[in-house]
Amino acid sequence: MGFSIALIVFSALMMLLVLMHKGKGGGLSDMFGGGMQSSVGGSSVAERNLDRITIVVGLLWFACIIVLGLLIKTNN
């Protein structure tokens, strides 16, 4: 039960983190005005930290899926 709740929380957090990223151009972000911003130099510190947080949450999300799959397999 606890891993199911963790999976829901990590899924919602992943959606929010992905939506917070800047659009890189050429995708759906251009359709909604994301392509009108000019990028000045490389990525900022905030963007790099957001990337790191997204990767960590993604790994935790993946681990929850693996654990839930194993629990379901052993319960059957």
Secondary structure as UniProt FT lines:
FT   HELIX           2..20
FT   HELIX           28..31
FT   TURN            32..33
FT   HELIX           34..36
FT   HELIX           45..75
//
